Amino acid sequence: LEQFISVILDQCKKGGKLILLGNGGSAADCTHIANEWIMKYRTYRRPLPAIALSSNTALISAAANDGLYDEVFSRQIQVLGQRNDIVIGLSTSGKSINVENALKEAAKLKIVTAAFTGPKSHSNLCFVDHHFSVEDDDPGKIQELHLMCLHIITDMIERDFI
């Protein structure tokens, strides 16, 4: 995690933004963290660029309605992702095709990627720069640890931008 924080800090100093994505409870965690980057976590400071791709409900429902839910995040990465960004995908099950597709798209664009998963990822995610797997079968514990890691990341990045 410490190495990943260092990479994020470098990317942010180059003008990159944090892009978060996930489904269900993970989507809520993505929005939560993006808001803390933009507003504040512990200390008032300049806003840090972040976006949760699951926050656009009209786009999400259109993708589901049109049978494009597997591409709902990857298509957003195609138009919003830039070289110095950081893309974090959350998948409690480790089996979210739309999260995997977005991480693959980000990797193609040479954007720094990280996956936060549970223990049963259906893919080895070899294309991801950083993979954090919570080795527990309890979805609640997996999500709690993902959020704790995201808070640690946010805290460390915020300290550098005060």
Secondary structure as GFF3:
##gff-version 3
##sequence-region A 1 162
A	DSSP	alpha_helix	2	13	.	.	.	ID=ss1
A	DSSP	beta_strand	18	21	.	.	.	ID=ss2
A	DSSP	alpha_helix	25	38	.	.	.	ID=ss3
A	DSSP	beta_strand	50	52	.	.	.	ID=ss4
A	DSSP	alpha_helix	57	65	.	.	.	ID=ss5
A	DSSP	three_ten_helix	69	71	.	.	.	ID=ss6
A	DSSP	alpha_helix	74	80	.	.	.	ID=ss7
A	DSSP	beta_strand	86	91	.	.	.	ID=ss8
A	DSSP	alpha_helix	97	108	.	.	.	ID=ss9
A	DSSP	beta_strand	112	117	.	.	.	ID=ss10
A	DSSP	beta_strand	130	133	.	.	.	ID=ss11
A	DSSP	alpha_helix	139	160	.	.	.	ID=ss12
###
